[in-house]
Amino acid sequence: AAEEGKMTSDMVAMSPGAGLEVWVAMSRIYAKQLQQAGCIHEAASQLLACHQVRDAVGIYRTAGLFRDALALGRLRLGEDDALVKQLWREWGVHLETSSQ
């Protein structure tokens, strides 16, 4: 199911029984599947469940959801984190170029 992009939340929910590494791997695969389906918030939530904060921020960043990326990054990584600082710069450029 993972190779075919047909994973379900039930499959991920059962994966901790096979060990931590399996659960994290399944969660990451499922998050990618959700991201490709346009379920950005669900994908980020899936990554947060297994403590993949930077990857969750990256999902928001890739989707252009800078507010969400910054909110999550500032809360979980801190104001002084390099990724948070980079997000501020990227959002500024985005706002300048999109006339928002």
N, C-alpha and C positions, 0 to 999 in steps of 0.2 A: 504494500500500500504506500509506503514511503517513497519508493522509486516512481510510482505512478501518480503521485500527488493526490492520493485519495485517502489521506489520513483523517481520522475523526478525533474529536476531543475525548471520546471514550478510550481510544487506543492510547492516547497520551496519559490519560488518567490511570491506566493499568500498568504503564511502563515502569513506575518506581519499583515494582516487584522484581524487576530484572536488575536493579542496581541504579545507583546515582548516575553513573556515566550514561547508561542507556536512557534514563529519563531526560537528562539534559540534552542528549543528542536528538531524541524524539521531539522534545519541546522546540528545539531550534529548527528542525525540519518542518514541523507543523506551523511554526511562526512564519517561515518562508512561504509556505503554501498559503497561509492566510494573507500575507502581504501581497502575493501575486494575485489573489482574488479581490484585492482592494479593501480588505478588512484590517485597516491599519491599526486601530486601537486594540483590536483583539490580538493582533500579532505582537504588539508591544507588551500587552498584558501577559501573554504566554512567556515571553522572554523574562519579564520581571519576576514571574513565579519561580524561575530557576536562577535568579540573581544575575542575569545578563543585562545589566543596566546600560552599559555603553552600546550594546547592540540594539536595545530598545530605543535609545535616543537616536541611534542611526536610522532606524525605521522611520521615525518621525521626520528626521532630517531629509531623507531621501524622498519622502512624500511632500516635502515643502511645508510641513507643519511646524514652523519654527517656534511658535508659542508653546506648543506641546513639548517639543524637544527641549526648549529652555526651561520650562517649568519642571520637567522631570530631571533634567541635568542639574539644575540649581539645587533641587531638593535632595537628590541622591548622591551627587558627586561634589557639590559645593561650588561656591562662587569663583574660587580661584583655580578650578580645574581647567586645564588647557582646552578640553573639548568645549566647555561652556563658553570660554572666551572666543573660541573659533566660531561657535554658533552665533554669538552676538555680531561678529563681523559679517558672517554670511547673511544673516537676516538684514543687516543694514544695506548690504549690496543689493539684496533682493528687493528691498523697499525702494531703493533709488532707481533700479532698472525697471520696476513694474509700476512706478508712479502711484504707489499706495500711500 
